[in-house]
Amino acid sequence: MPKIGKYELQSRVLVAPMSGLTDLPFRRVVNLFNPGLIVSEMVAGRMLAMGKPDTLAKASGKGEIDPLVIQLVGCEKNWMSKAARLSEEAGASFIDINMGCPARKVTSGMSGSALMRDIDNAIQLIVATINSVDVPVTLKMRLGWDNDSLNAPLLAVKAQEAGIKMIVVHGRTRCQFYDGKADWSAVKETVDAVDIPVFVNGDINTAHDAIEALDKSCAAGVMVGRSLIGSPWRLQEIISAVDGSVIPMKLKISDKKKIVLDHYNDIINFYGEKKGVKIARKHLIGYIDDLNLINGSEIKSSIVQMSQSSAVYNILNTTFSKAGEDS
Ligand SMILES: Cc1cc2nc3c(=O)[nH]c(=O)nc-3n(C[C@H](O)[C@H](O)[C@H](O)COP(=O)(O)O)c2cc1C
């Protein structure tokens, strides 16, 4: 298995950071399937250093998610250093730096993938982060800013020299956002450029995709994101294909029902009733799509209008019981 510093991963399948999605309740769900790492949603270094409660919640998971990976986003050395120290105190086993986020509100502040346009600043930020903590620091990036600047291999080499211990490359450029298809072959240049483990990411939705992505990129493993929303159990097939482990028993509807209802309760407890009901919707829509119900659209439109968690819970309970009878 690949190593991050001295730490040997238990699986070559990692769960991607997704802002607004990979909060602690969802990380607890995917943790049931034992991926190699589960990266927190991005945490703004500056907000963390300022002690904002919402931001602290994003970095939570100590003692539950092991290893705990906290992803930081930012562009100022001082804030990143302080945030890295706070993350380490909060129990992080690894700190990941986000140099892949394409969102305008992030890149306009010269953070996320904008750092791929300013390699000197990117490296200064990496060095400041590494020098502030004892835990290994990892890096997530894209292929480059656009097709004319595919500089992931260059950034990877410099990041490795600076002390980065693992890299994930999403096989798209920043200017592609999420358009087109991730280019897994293009990630190979970065894999070949460095000695540290490089993971391939983007559009890996099935076990078959994972094997093809590994084949084309020669990466140390895969990172999976969007396809787990609504079907976190998909990790089972992907992990067994990638790690060569035995395919676990297919989950029964009753097992999925328990996961979904526990996830829902956890979201409500974590965020409180009002916020939790809204935050849960994206996950619930995903779960209902995964069940592939004939009346799935009606159920989804009812759920998004409901403001009471008890009403949502009841509809989910009935939906899953009905799906169980039909299966
Ligand atoms: C809603 C959403 C939020 C995301 N937030 C983050 C983030 O916080 N940090 C990050 O590095 N990447 C973020 N990403 C990018 C994902 O980690 C991943 O690179 C991308 O979705 C491609 O992988 P996938 O096709 O398996 O989803 C986000 C993606 C989505 C769709």
The ligand as a Tripos MOL2 file, in Angstrom:
@<TRIPOS>MOLECULE
LIG
   31    33     1     0     0
SMALL
NO_CHARGES

@<TRIPOS>ATOM
      1 C1        -19.7250   20.3270   -4.6670 C.3       1 LIG1
      2 C2        -18.2480   20.1290   -4.7930 C.ar      1 LIG1
      3 C3        -17.4140   20.6630   -3.8290 C.ar      1 LIG1
      4 C4        -16.0230   20.4880   -3.9260 C.ar      1 LIG1
      5 N1        -15.2290   20.9860   -2.9390 N.ar      1 LIG1
      6 C5        -13.8990   20.7540   -2.9690 C.ar      1 LIG1
      7 C6        -13.0590   21.1440   -1.8820 C.ar      1 LIG1
      8 O1        -13.5250   21.6490   -0.8630 O.2       1 LIG1
      9 N2        -11.7270   20.9070   -2.0040 N.ar      1 LIG1
     10 C7        -11.1840   20.3200   -3.1280 C.ar      1 LIG1
     11 O2         -9.9670   20.1320   -3.1940 O.2       1 LIG1
     12 N3        -11.9580   19.8950   -4.1350 N.ar      1 LIG1
     13 C8        -13.2930   20.0980   -4.0790 C.ar      1 LIG1
     14 N4        -14.0890   19.6090   -5.0640 N.ar      1 LIG1
     15 C9        -13.4700   18.8130   -6.1460 C.3       1 LIG1
     16 C10       -13.5040   17.3160   -5.7980 C.3       1 LIG1
     17 O3        -12.6630   17.0400   -4.7000 O.3       1 LIG1
     18 C11       -13.0500   16.4610   -6.9950 C.3       1 LIG1
     19 O4        -11.7570   16.8690   -7.3490 O.3       1 LIG1
     20 C12       -13.9510   16.6200   -8.1980 C.3       1 LIG1
     21 O5        -15.3220   16.5650   -7.8380 O.3       1 LIG1
     22 C13       -13.6630   15.5270   -9.2430 C.3       1 LIG1
     23 O6        -13.8400   14.2400   -8.7000 O.3       1 LIG1
     24 P1        -15.2030   13.3890   -8.9330 P.3       1 LIG1
     25 O7        -15.4710   13.3920  -10.4090 O.co2     1 LIG1
     26 O8        -14.9160   12.0480   -8.3790 O.co2     1 LIG1
     27 O9        -16.2960   14.1250   -8.2080 O.co2     1 LIG1
     28 C14       -15.4730   19.7890   -5.0090 C.ar      1 LIG1
     29 C15       -16.3230   19.2600   -5.9760 C.ar      1 LIG1
     30 C16       -17.6930   19.4150   -5.8750 C.ar      1 LIG1
     31 C17       -18.5650   18.8020   -6.9270 C.3       1 LIG1
@<TRIPOS>BOND
     1     1     2 1
     2     2     3 ar
     3     2    30 ar
     4     3     4 ar
     5     4     5 ar
     6     4    28 ar
     7     5     6 ar
     8     6     7 ar
     9     6    13 1
    10     7     8 2
    11     7     9 ar
    12     9    10 ar
    13    10    11 2
    14    10    12 ar
    15    12    13 ar
    16    13    14 ar
    17    14    15 1
    18    14    28 ar
    19    15    16 1
    20    16    17 1
    21    16    18 1
    22    18    19 1
    23    18    20 1
    24    20    21 1
    25    20    22 1
    26    22    23 1
    27    23    24 1
    28    24    25 2
    29    24    26 1
    30    24    27 1
    31    28    29 ar
    32    29    30 ar
    33    30    31 1
@<TRIPOS>SUBSTRUCTURE
     1 LIG1         1 GROUP 0 **** ****
